[in-house]
Amino acid sequence: MSLHDGPHHGPPQGRGVTWIATALLIWLAWRYLRPKPKQRVVTDEAEARAILGIDALADADAVRSAHRRLIASVHPDRGGSTDLTRRVNAARDLLLKRTR
């Protein structure tokens, strides 16, 4: 092939690969750089007790025990979700602060 044969374009799939790579980069940027939705924080003691399934008379040991029991089923490693895990942890933290 000589320079006088006209422009040579690569195989059509080369442009498709470039387009796919560009689309993937845009999607990844959107996925990881977009604003995250605000997580609702547990701020009410009654709600925290309801989440952990304990009554108003429960002491710190009962809070820890209920947390351990519940976290075993809602943890992401066990098929639960990160949102539920955060809420259970927030409930425990709130109640332990108030029992000290």
N, C-alpha and C positions, 0 to 999 in steps of 0.2 A: 504494500500500500504506500502510495506516495503522498506528498503534501497537496498535490493537485487533484486528488480524488474527492475533495470536499470535506466538510466537517464530519468527524466521527463521534457518534454519541455512544456512550456505554450502554450496556444492556438495560432494558427498562426496569428490571427489578432493582437495580442500584438506586434509582430515584425512590422507589417504594420503601427500601430499607431506610433511606435518609428520612423520609416522611414519618415512618413508624418510630424511629429513634427520636425525632423532634417531638412527636406527639407524646411519647413516653416521658421525655424530660419535662414537658409542660405539665403533664398530669402529676408527676412526682413533686414538682415545685408547688402546684396547687394543693396537693394532698398534705404536704408537710409545712407549708408556710401560711395557710389560711388561718384565720382566727379560730381558736377552739371555743366551743360553746362553754359557757360558765357552768360549772357543776354546782348543784344546790347543796349547800352545807347544812348539816344537822346542827341547829342552834337551840332547839327546844328540848328540855330534859324529858318531857313526856314522850316526845317523838323518839328520842334516843332509847328510852326504856322499851317502847313498843317495838322498835327495830330489833333489839336484843332479846325481846320476849321476857323481860323481868319486871317485877313490881317495884313500887316506890320504896320498899323497905330493903331492897337488895344492897349488900355492902360491896366493897371493892373486889373481894374474892368472887362473889357471885357475878359481878360484871365481867371479870376476866374469864371465868368459866363459861358464861354465856357467849362471850366473844369467840373463844376457842372452838366451841361447839358449832357456832354459826359459820365462822370463817372457813371451817373444813368443808362446808358444802357450797359456799358462794365464791370461793377463790378461783381465779381464772385457770389455774393449773388443774382444777377439779371440774372444769366445765362451766364455772360461773362467769361473772362479768367483772371488769375492773370497776365499773360504776357501783355495783353492789358492794364490792370489797371496800371501796372508799367510804361508802355510807356506813358500813358496819364498823370500820376503823374510827370514823369520826364520832359515831355514837359512843364507842368505848372511851375514846379520848375525852369527850365532853363529860361523861359520867365519872370517870376517874378523877378529873380535875375537881369536880364538885364534891367527891367523897373524901378528899384529903383534908 
